[in-house]
Amino acid sequence: MVAAPGKRKTDDLIIVDADIHVNDTPAALTPYMTQPWRKSLEVMGGGTSYLNVPGFAPALKLDPPIPGGHPSRSVHTPAEMRQGLDELGIDLGVLFPDNLLLFAVLPNIEYATEISHAYNRWLVEEWLREDNGLYGAIVACPQNPHDSAREIARYAKEDKVVAVYLPTAGVHPLWGDRKYDPILGAAQAANLPVMLHSVTVVTPQFPYQLDQFENHWARQMLSHAFAMQANLVSLMHTGVPARFPELKVGFTEAGIAWVPYMIWRMDKYYNEYRRMIPFLEKRPSEYVRDRMWFATQPIEEPDDPRDLVATIKLYDPDGSRTLYASDWPHHDFDHPKGLLKLPMSPEMQRNIMGASALELFGIPAPVRK
Amino acid sequence: MAEHIIGPVAELPPGSHRVVKVRNLEIGIFNVGGAFYALPNICTHQFGPLCAGTVNGTTACSAATDWRFAWVREGEILTCPWHGMEFDITTGRCLANPKVRVRQYPIAVEDGIVKLTL
């Protein structure tokens, strides 16, 4: 592993990043596609803009451009990613896609299935072949659960495949619906955690009907946050944690402050409606504490940082269920320093910054050279 | 500790329950399949009149039921009328939260008379 130049405060801390993004252009995936869908990707090419590729990452972009602001970034090669992580002081990272954040909105089942195969092969062959601290989440295909289950089994033994990414933006029905049981069962059998990841999207699907908001700021407030809350409830309401007792579930890119709210709320109404969901033999909060993990980015930034640490402790007293994530190289990435400045115990810091992720993803602790 | 006569067994047949006042306490008396139980008429949640609720069974669903809903514990489950919290009459335990339990007063039948010790 390439050491970052200079001595850092974090030199003794293993920093694992639960959520970083590769730029998966249609051109990049084209060699991994079969006809006729290869033709479709050839038409789209590689110079397409981020998260806005008709037929590939279809987005309803509603805002007028306003000059200024900061540039968007994307990462195209493992070397580029390694350099970015080194500059951030991050040891290891788990790769998620850019454009395939919108994967669940693709309606053509055969085409979506082919894209999922191509992305997974591309990821493993071009990003996960070297000993460079990069690990990956293969994409699940909610459009074709049975095929997706076979795909997960196919990659179960790949050392550097450490998770199954569940496309969450625009997914319908939500994760938890029984049609997805083959995917969850395959992930459980492969001992791979499933990671929910959403993105700001406007679609007719619940809870992403954000067309009434005048600007992206408002849609950004709600899209990821509602996605995680709605999918957590959906997983609970069909008894996923009871029906898949070994399955580990991660939630990304919605921060963490929503977690205590939701577990308190689920517990309160479990008191009243337990008889509707009797497969939950424990309180929802207990299933959350046992087998659910939460990635920090975009970390909340209250005026008093002690409030944030107290909030994490409400659902995770020792940090063992909380995962540092940068979301690098995206516009709202969190530098490790944003977390390292928080007033928490060394144990909690060690867990959140890396140990929790090593455990969840089954990654051996890196040896410092 | 004193014994308090609740009444003849014949007036509390299996499946029935009633709330009685003993000293200044309201207590629910339950006959579950011939066994008697006495619980305070106050819910642990927000102090609702627990024993004014209905006695019923409840649902179960697990690998043991092949993940199909089953109807179980008929006559053993008390549901608070205020917010629907379920309690197991035979143990006092809350079904949604086993850490929560309502107390059970000693109750017995002697010579056909139901007697509560308080």
HADDOCK unambig.tbl for C-alpha pairs under 7 A between the chains (distance, minus, plus):
assign (segid A and resid 270 and name CA) (segid B and resid 96 and name CA) 6.42 0.50 0.50
assign (segid A and resid 271 and name CA) (segid B and resid 85 and name CA) 5.25 0.50 0.50
assign (segid A and resid 271 and name CA) (segid B and resid 96 and name CA) 5.19 0.50 0.50
assign (segid A and resid 272 and name CA) (segid B and resid 83 and name CA) 5.82 0.50 0.50
assign (segid A and resid 272 and name CA) (segid B and resid 84 and name CA) 4.69 0.50 0.50
assign (segid A and resid 272 and name CA) (segid B and resid 85 and name CA) 5.19 0.50 0.50
assign (segid A and resid 274 and name CA) (segid B and resid 96 and name CA) 6.35 0.50 0.50
assign (segid A and resid 275 and name CA) (segid B and resid 58 and name CA) 6.26 0.50 0.50
assign (segid A and resid 275 and name CA) (segid B and resid 59 and name CA) 5.44 0.50 0.50
assign (segid A and resid 278 and name CA) (segid B and resid 59 and name CA) 6.02 0.50 0.50
assign (segid A and resid 278 and name CA) (segid B and resid 60 and name CA) 5.12 0.50 0.50
assign (segid A and resid 278 and name CA) (segid B and resid 61 and name CA) 5.46 0.50 0.50
assign (segid A and resid 279 and name CA) (segid B and resid 60 and name CA) 6.67 0.50 0.50
assign (segid A and resid 279 and name CA) (segid B and resid 61 and name CA) 4.70 0.50 0.50
assign (segid A and resid 279 and name CA) (segid B and resid 62 and name CA) 5.51 0.50 0.50
assign (segid A and resid 283 and name CA) (segid B and resid 96 and name CA) 6.50 0.50 0.50
assign (segid A and resid 283 and name CA) (segid B and resid 97 and name CA) 6.71 0.50 0.50
